[in-house]
Each structure stands twice: as structure tokens, then as C-alpha cells.
Amino acid sequence: MLVSRYFEETIETIYLEGKKPVFNMAKGPIPGEMHLSNGQEPCAVGVCAHLTPEDVVTSTHRPHHVAIAKGVNLKKMAAEIFGKKTGLSGGRGGHMHIFDPDVNFSCSGIIAQGMGPAVGAALSRKMQGKEGVAVSYIGEGAANQGAFHEALNLAALWKLPVIFVVEDNAWGISVSKATSTAVPNNAMRAQAYGMPGYLVPGNDPIAIFSAAGEAIARARNGGGPSLIDIETDRLAGHFMGDAEGYRPKGELDTLRARDPIPALARRLESEDGFTDADNAAIVARARSAVDDAIKFARESDYPAPEEALEKVFA
């Protein structure tokens, strides 16, 4: 969680270089859109702690926390975000199209797009008699897409080892869940497809870990798919530069007051004897890993212009 948070805070600072005083998305060392996952770290670590590199994960356009928790190479991911040739895809994909076959991670900027590939990955493992599960991350807005229902139906019909994880931060861009979704939570929808549905409130990494452990064990043992609906918080805008005028007054202050990272530190302190020295050591490791990755990305070369024509077609 700390690696993800510090990575995104560092990326945020660099992203804004050259974009002030008038915000221009095309300027600076990281042009284009940038979606930060600050606040949603528990959704990533609570689930991915149960996974191996052989397990498949598909994520959303807000992918950094999940990629880091799944073990994506941090240096190569940073370089990809900077558009450098040492990046995971040679700088072609950017931050919304991170792909690391070494740990079976991918993401997409298209809403609910990763659900079909996750179902396909689970089907391939079942057909080949291979071990492993697939996990598909989506936002709560994606649960209103047709792909959501198609994926759940096939996964349940074929009893596939796939887990659908809904990161419910209550906002689909600027549209609240209350004005877009007919049910109070998406865990309820699992029952319609004959699979367990877990609702995890409070953005609690321990509770997420527990629910994910049960669902993933069930999938590994041939029990079929599950859906985990996690109530989480988005501590930044939908994208960098978002004025967030749609949020009710005071909402961000409330969300920041329950930031899951200091909340977990306090919990560990009270329940497990976690000390300031323990915390400082973890923070230092996280900062060192991120600083090394950013240094690698900054110092890497950009691809030559003619390389844009390579690897376009198989």
C-alpha cells in the first residue's frame, strides 16, 4: 500500500511539470490522462496477496495499485508511463495499458473490457487442466455495462475459476452510484448468476483479504466464480486536472480523514505491537523502491520515432 501511494504521489508531482499555471494535458514529461488510485490500495493488496505470478489479473484504467500488488516490474512500469523504450511495452501503452506477461497482468482504458479476457483466461486453464485463477477488477460503474452481465453469466455457466472484484468508490467519473445503479450494492447481482457475492464495507484491507481468500480458495478447488464488492474511496479526481465540482461539499475532507494507510498503521499498533520504527522501516523501503524506479524511468531513452511503426501488427 505504501509503495503504491508513494509511487502515485511522485507521479502526480512529475505529471504536473510543465502543466502550470494553465493546465494542459499535452504538456510535461508525462502527457495525456492520468488516473490515480490513492485511497483504493486495500482493494489491490487484500486480493493480490493470495495470488501467484501464474494467476491472471485484468485491471482498469486506474491500475497502478493493482499492478504493484500483483508484482509488475516497478522500474519498467515507471518507464512505460514516461513513454520510454525501457518500458513494459517500449513506451507504446502508457499508464492505462500496462502489460506484464511475466506476472500475467494487463489493464485497459475501456470500461469493463478486462472481464471477457479474465473469463477467457479462466476457461483456458480449465480446458487445459492447469492450475490458476483469474481476477478481473472493475469499477462500480462498469457493473452497468453489458460486458459485466455477459462475463458473469458465462463464468457461472461454465463454473470457471474467476473472481470479479468491484472497486466501488461511489463515483463513475462524475456520476454517483446512487443516480446510476438500481441496487444498493453490486454484490446482490451475484445471486442472479448463481455465484457467491461478498460485500466488504469500510475499505478494510484485512476484511478484503479474508473475503478474497475464501473466494480464491473456492475457485482453486473447482467451486467456480465469485464476486467481491468493495466499498472504497477515491482520494483524487477521476483524472488529474478534474475540478471535482460534482462532489458534495466536505466529502473529500471526510474521505481523507479515513485514509486507509494511516488507519491500518493505527490498527497494527493497537493489535500487533507495530512500532514507529517498524513503520519507518516500511516507509523507507517503499520510498527507496519508488525512487529507484523513477530514476530509471527519467534516465531511460525515448524510442526512436520510426519505432512507432514496429510491433503494430503480428
NUFIGU-339319 format. One record per residue: x, y negated, z negated of N, C-alpha, C, O, CB in turn; residue in one letter. Coordinates in steps of 0.1 Angstrom, whole numbers, plus 5000, padded with zeros to 4 digits. Glycine has a CB too. Layout:
<torzas>
XYZXYZXYZXYZXYZA
...
</torzas>
This chain:
<torzas>
500850125000500050005000500949875000500549785007499150004988M
501949884992502849764992503649745005503849635009503849784980L
504049855011504749845024503849775034504249685041505249975029V
502549825035501649765044501349615041501349535050500349845043S
501149585028500849445025502049355029501849245035500549435010R
503249395025504349305028504649305043505049195048505649355020Y
504449415050504649415064503649305070504049235079504349555070F
502449315066501449215072501649075068501448985076500049265069E
502049055056502348915052503548865060503548745064502748905037E
504548945063505648905071505248875085505648775091506849005070T
504448965091503948955104503148825106503248755116503149075108I
502348795096501548675096502348555097502048465105500648675083E
503448545089504248425089504948415103504948305108505348435078T
505448525108506148515121505148485132505448415142506848655124I
503948545131502848525142502548375143502348335154501648605138Y
502548305132502248165133503348075138503147955140501848115119L
504548125140505648045145505248005159504848085168506948135146E
505347875162505047815175503547795177503247745188505647905185G
502747835168501247815170500747695162499447685160500547945166K
501547615156501147505149501647375155502747385162501547515134K
501047255153499847225145498547265151497547285145499847085142P
498547285165497347325171497447475175498347515182497047245184V
496547555169496647705171496447735186495547705193495547775163F
497447805191497447855205497948005205499048035202498347775214N
496948095207497248235206498348285215499048385212495948315209M
498648215226499648255236501048215232502048265238499348195249A
501248135221502548085218503248175207502548265201502447945212K
504548155205505248215195505848355199505548405210504348235183G
506548415189507248545192506248655193506648765198508248565182P
505048645187504048745188502748685194501948645187503748815174I
502648685207501448625213500348725213500448845211501748585228P
499148665216497948755216497248755203497548685193498248895221G
496248845202495448855190496248935179497149005182494148935193E
495848915167496448985155495349005145494748915140497648905149M
495149135142494149175132494849235120495549335121493149275138H
494749175108495349215096494449305088493249285087495849095088L
495049395081494249485073494449465058494049555050494649635076S
494949345054495049315040493749345032492749285035495549175038N
493849425021492749455013492249595016491549655008491649355015G
492549645028491949775032492949885030492750005035491549775046Q
494149855024495149955022494750085015495150195019496249895014E
493750085005493350204999492750305009492950425007492350184988P
492050255019491450345029492450435036492250545040490650265039C
493650375038494750445045495450545036495550665040495750345051A
495950495025496750585017495950695010496450805008497450505006V
494750665006493950765000493650885008493450995003492650704995G
493550865021493250975031494551035036494751155036492450925043V
495450955041496651005047497651075038498451155043497450895054C
497451055025498351125015498051275017498951355012498051085001A
496951325022496651465023497051525037496951645039495151485022H
497651435046497851485059499351515062500251475054497451375069L
499551595072500951625077501151555090500251515096501151775078T
502451555095502651505108501851575119501651515130504151505112P
501551705117500751775128499351735128498651755139500951925125E
498751675118497351635118497251505127498151425127496851605104D
496151495133495951385143495151275136494151295129495151435155V
495551145138494751035133494550935145495550895152495550965121V
493350895146493050785155492550665147491750685138492050825166T
492950545150492550425142491950325151491750345163493850375135S
491750205145491050095151492049985156493250005156490050035142T
491449875160492249755164492849685152493649595153491349655171H
492549735140493149685127493949805121493449865111492049635117R
495149835127495649965125496849975116497250095112496050025137P
497449865112498849875106498849965093499750045091499349735103H
497849945084497850015072497750165074498450245067496749965063H
496950205084496750345086498050405093498450515090495550375095V
498650335102499850375109500950395099501750495099500250275119A
501150305089502150315079501950435070502850505067502250185071I
500650455066500350565057500550695064500850795058498950545052A
500350695077500450825085501950855088502250965092499750815098K
502850755086504250785087504850735101505850775105504550925086G
504050645108504650595120505950515118506050455107503550495127V
506850535127508150475125508050325124507650255133509050505137N
508450265113508150125110508950035119508449935123508450095095L
510250075121511049985130510549985144510449875150512550035130K
510150095149509650105163508250035164507949975174509550245168K
507450045153506149975153506349825153505649755160505350015141M
507249775145507549635145508049585158507649485163508549595134A
508949665164509449625178508349625188508349535197510549725182A
507349715187506249725196505449595195504949535205505349845194E
505149555183504349435180505049305186504349215190504149415165I
506349305186507149195191507249205206507849115213508549195185F
506849315212506949335227508349375231508749345243506549215234G
509049445223510449475226510549615232509749695230511349465213K
511649635239511849765246512149875237511949995241512949745256K
512549845225512749955214511449995207511450075198513749905204T
510349935212509049965205508550105209509050165218508049865209G
507550145202506950275204506550305218506750415223505750295195L
506050205225505750215239506550115248506050075258504250195241S
507750085244508549995251508049855252508349785261508750045265G
507249825242506649685242505449665250504949555252507749585246G
504849775256503749755265502449755258501449695263503749875275R
502349815246501049825240500649715230499449685229500949955233G
501649665223501349565213500649625200500649745199500449455219G
500149535192499649575179498349655179498049725170499549465170H
497549645189496249715190496349855197495349925197495249635196M
497549885202497650005210498950075205499850105213497749985225H
499050105192500150175187500050325189498950385186500350145171I
501050385194501050525197502350595193503450555198500750555212F
502250685184503450755179503250905180502650965170503850715165D
503650975190503351125191504151205181503751315178503751165205P
505151145175505951225165505151255153505351355146507151145161D
504151165150503251195138501751195143500951195134503451085128V
501551205156500151225161499251105157498151135152499551355156N
499750985159498950865156498650785168499550765177499650785145F
497450735170497150645180496050555176495350575166496750715193S
495850445183494750345180494350275193494950295203495150245169C
493250205192492650135204491950015200491450005189491750235211S
491949915209491249795207489749805210488949715207491749685215G
489249915215487849935219487149995207487550095201487750025231I
485949935203485249985192484750125193484150165203484049885189I
485050215184484650355183485350435193485050555195483150365185A
486350385200486950455211487750575206487850675213487950365219Q
488250575194489150685189488350805184488950905181489950635178G
487050795184486250905178486251025188486451145183484750865176M
486051005201486051115210487351185211487351305210485751055224G
488451115212489751175212490051255199490651365199490851075213P
489551205187489751285175488951415175489451525171489251205163A
487751405181486951535182487651625192487651745190485451495187V
488151575203488851655212490051725206490351835209489251575224G
490851645198492051705191491651815182492251925181492751595184A
490551795175490051905166489552025174489852135170488851845157A
488952005185488452115193489652185199489652315199487552055205L
490652115203491852185209492552275198492952385201492852085214S
492552235186493152315175492252435173492752545170493352235163R
490952415173490052535170490152635181490252755179488652485168K
490252585194490252675205491552755206491652865210490052595218M
492652685202493952755202494352825190495452885189495052645205Q
493452815180493752885167494852825159495552885152494053025170G
495052695161496152625155495652555142494452525140496752515164K
496552545132496152475120496152325123496652275133497152505109E
495552245114495552105115494152045116493252115121496352055127G
494051925112492751855112492951715120494051675122492151825098V
491851655123491851525130491051435121490051465115491251525144A
491551305120490851205112490651085122491551035128491651165100V
489351035122489050915130488650805121487650815114487950955140S
489350695122488950575114488150485123488450465135490250495109Y
487050425117486250325124485850225114485950245102485050395131I
485450105119484850005110483350035109482750115117485049865115G
482649965100481249995098480449955110479350005113480649925086E
480849855118480149815130480149915141479249925148480849685135G
481249995141481350105151480350215149480050295158482750165151A
479750225137478750325134477450295141476550375141478550335119A
477350175147476150145155476450165170475550125178475750005152N
477550225174477850245188477450385191477350475183479350235190Q
477150405204476750545209477850645206477450765204476350535223G
479050605208480150705206480150765192480550885190481550635208A
479750685182479650745168478750865168479050965163479150635159F
477550845173476550955172476951075181476651185177475150895177H
477451045193477951155201479051235195479051355195478451095215E
479951165188481051235182480651315170481051435169482151135178A
479751265162479251335150478451455155478551565149478451245141L
477651445165476851555169477651675174477451785170475851505181N
478651645183479451755188480351815177480551935177480351705199L
480851735168481751785158480951875149481451985144482351665149A
479751845146478851925137478452055145478352165139477651845132A
478052035157477552145166478652255167478352375166477152095179L
479852205169480952305171481752335158482752405159481852255182W
481352275147481952295134483452265135484252355131481652445129K
483852145139485252115141485852055129485251995121485252015153L
487152075128487952025116488351875118489451845121489252105114P
487351795117487551645119486851575108485751605103486951605133V
487451465103486951375093486751235098487751185103487851375080I
485551185097485251045101485350955089484650975080483851035108F
486150855090486350755079485850625083486450565093487850755075V
484850575077484350445079484850345069484650355057482750445079V
485550245075486150135066485050025066485049935075487550085071E
484250015056483149925055483549795048483549785036481849985049D
484049695056484449565050483249465050483449345047485649515056N
482049515054480849435054480649335066479649275067480749365041A
481749325074481649225085482149285098483249335099482549105082W
481249285108481649325122481949195129481049135135480549405129G
483249155129483649025134482948925125483348905113483348995149I
481848855130481248755121479748795118479048715112481148625129S
479448925121478048965118478049055106478849155105477549045130V
477249025096477249105084476549235086475649255094476549025072S
476949335078476349475079474849455076474049535082477049575069K
474449375067473049355063472149315074470949345074472949255052A
472749245084471949205096472149285108471649255119472249055099T
472949395107473149475119472949625117472849695127474649455123S
472749665105472649815102471449845094471149785084473949865095T
470649945099469349975094469450055080468450055073468550055103A
470550115077470650185065471650115056472550045060471150335068V
471550135043472350065033473850105034474750035030471850075019P
474050235038475450285039475450395050474450465052476050335026N
476650405056476750505067476950645063476850735071477850455076N
477250665050477250805045475950875047475950995048477750805030A
474850795046473550855048473350925062472551015063472450745046M
474050865071473850915085474551055087474151125096474550825095R
475451095078476051225079475051335079475151435086477151245069A
474051325070473051425068472251465080471951575083472051385057Q
472051355089471351385101472051475111471451535120471051255108A
473351485109474151575117474651695110475551765114475351495123Y
474151725098474451845091475751855085476351965084474251965100G
476351735081477651735075477651655062476751575060478751675085M
478551685053478651605041478951465043479751425052479651665031P
478351375036478651235036479051185022478351205013477451155041G
480251115022480751065009480650915009481150855019482251115007Y
480150854999480150714998481150674986480950724975478750654994L
482150604990483250564980483150414978483650334986484650614984V
482550364967482550224964483850174957484650254953481350194955P
483950044956484949984948486349974954487249934947485050054935G
486550014966487850014972488950074964490050024962488249864975N
488550194958489350254948490250364954489750464959488450324937D
491550354955492450454961492350584955492550694962493850404962P
492150594942492050724935490750794939490850914942492150704920I
489650724940488450784944488450824958487850924962487250684941A
489050744967489250774981490050904982489750994990489850664989I
491150914975492051034975491251154972491351264978493151014966F
490351144962489551264957488551304968488451424971488851224944S
487851214973486851244984487551294996487051395002486051124987A
488651235000489351285012489951415010489951505019490451185016A
490451444998490951574995489951684997490251795002491551584981G
488751664992487651764994487251775008487151895013486451714985E
487151665016486651675030487751745038487451825047486351535035A
489051705036490051765044490251915041490551995050491451685042I
490151955028490252095025489152175031489352285036490252115009A
487952115031486852185038487152205052486852305058485552095036R
487652095059487952115073489052215076488952295086488351975079A
490052215068491152315070490652455068491152555073492252285060R
489652475059489152605056487952655065487352745063488652615042N
487752575076486752615086485352565083484352615089486752765087G
485252475073483952425069483352325078482152285076483952375056G
484052275087483552175097483752025092484552005083482152195098G
483151935099483351795097482751735085481851785079482951715109P
483251615081482651535071482751385074483551355083483351565057S
482051305068482051155069482351095056481651125046480751105076L
483351005055483650935043483450785046484050725054485150955038I
482450725039482150585040482750505028482350525017480550555041D
483750425031484550355021484150205020484250135031486050375023I
483650155009483450015008484749945004485249964993482349994997E
485149865013486549805012486349655014485249605017487549865022T
487449575014487449435015488449385025489649435026487749365002D
488049295034488949235044489349095038488549005038488249225058R
490649085034491048965027491448855037491848745033492148995018L
491448885050491748785060490648775070489648845068493148825068A
490748695080489748675090489648805099490548895098489948555098G
488748805108488648915117489948915125490449025128487448895127H
490448805129491748795136492448665131491848585125491548795152F
493748665133494548545129493948425137493848425149496048565132M
493648315130493048195136491548185134490948085138493348195151G
490948295129489548295126489248195115489848205104489048445122D
488348105117487948005107487148055096486947995086487247885114A
486548175098485748245088484548155083484148165071486548285077E
483948075091482847995087481648075084480648025078482547895098G
481548195088480448285086480348335072479248385067480448405096Y
481448335064481448385051480648295041480848175042482948415046R
479948355032479348265022480348195013481448255012478348355013P
480048085008480948005000481348084988480548144981480347874996K
482648094986483248164974483448314976484048374967482248144963G
483048364987483248514989484748554989485048654983482648555002E
485548474996486948514997487648504983488448594980487748425006L
487248414975487748404961487448524953488248584946487248274954D
486148574955485748694948486548814953486948894945484248714950T
486748824966487448944971488948944967489449044963487348944987L
489548824967490948814963491148844948492148894944491548684966R
490148814940490248844926490248994923490649044912489048784918A
489649074932489649224930490649294940490349404944488249274932R
491649224944492749274953493149414948493449424936493949184954D
493049514957493249654952494749684947494949774940492949754962P
495649604952497049634948497349604934497849684926498049564958I
497149474929497349454915496349524906496749564895497249304912P
495149554912494249634904494749774901494649824890492849644911A
495449834911495949974909497149964899497350054891496450034922L
497949864901499149844892498649834877499249894868499949724895A
497549754875497049744861496449884856496649914845495949634861R
495849954865495350084861496450184858496350254848494450144873R
497450184866498650274863499250234850499750314842499650264874L
499350104847499950054835499150104823499750144813500049904835E
497850104824497050134812496850284810496750334799495650074813S
496850364822496650504821497850594822497850704816495650544832E
498950544828500050634831501450574826502450634830500150664845D
501450474818502650424813503550344824504750334823503450534807G
502850304835503550224845504150104839503450024832502550194857F
505450074842506049954836506349854847506249874859507349994829T
506749734842507149624851508349664859508549634871507449494843D
509249744853510449794860510049894871510649884882511449864850A
509049974868508550064879508049994891508250024902507450164873D
507249894887506649804898507649734906507649734918505649704892N
508649674899509749604906510549694916510849654926510649544896A
510749824911511449914920510649944933511249954943511750044912A
509349964931508549994943508449874952508549894964507150034938I
508349754946508249634954509549624962509549584974508049514946V
510649644955512049624962512149724973512649684984513149654952A
511749854972511749944982510949904994511349925006511350084977R
509749854991508849815002509449705010509349705022507449774996A
509949605003510449485009511749525018511949465028510849374999R
512549615013513749655020513349725033513949695043514549745011S
512349815032511949885044511349785055511649795067510849985041A
510549695050509949595059511049505065511049475077508849515053V
511849455057512949355061513849425072514149365082513749315050D
514149555070514949625079514149635093514749625103515349765074D
512949665092512149685104511949555112512049555124510749735101A
511749445105511649315111512949275117512949215129511149205101I
514049295110515349265116515649345129516049285139516449295105K
515249475129515449555140514649495152515149495163515049705137F
513349455149512549405160513049275165513049255177511049395155A
513449185156513949055160515149065169515248995179514248965148R
516049165166517349175173517249255185518149265193518349225164E
516149335187516049415199515749335212515349215211514849515197S
516149385223515949315236514549335241513849435238516949375246D
514149235249512849245256513149335268514249335274512349105260Y
512049405273512249475285512449385297511949275297511049575288P
513149435307513249355320511849345326511049435325514249425329A
511649235333510249215339509849325349508749365349510249085347P
510849385356510449485365510049615358509449705364511649515375E
510349625345509949745338508449755336507849855332510649755324E
507749645339506249635337505649735347504449775346505749495339A
506349765358505849855368506150005366505650085373506349815382L
506850025355507250165352506250225342505650155334508650175346E
506050355343505250435334503750385334502950405325505750425320K
503350325345501950285346501050395351499950405346501850165357V
501550485360500850595364501650725362502850725363500450585379F
500950835358501650955356502151015369502751125369500651055349A
</torzas>
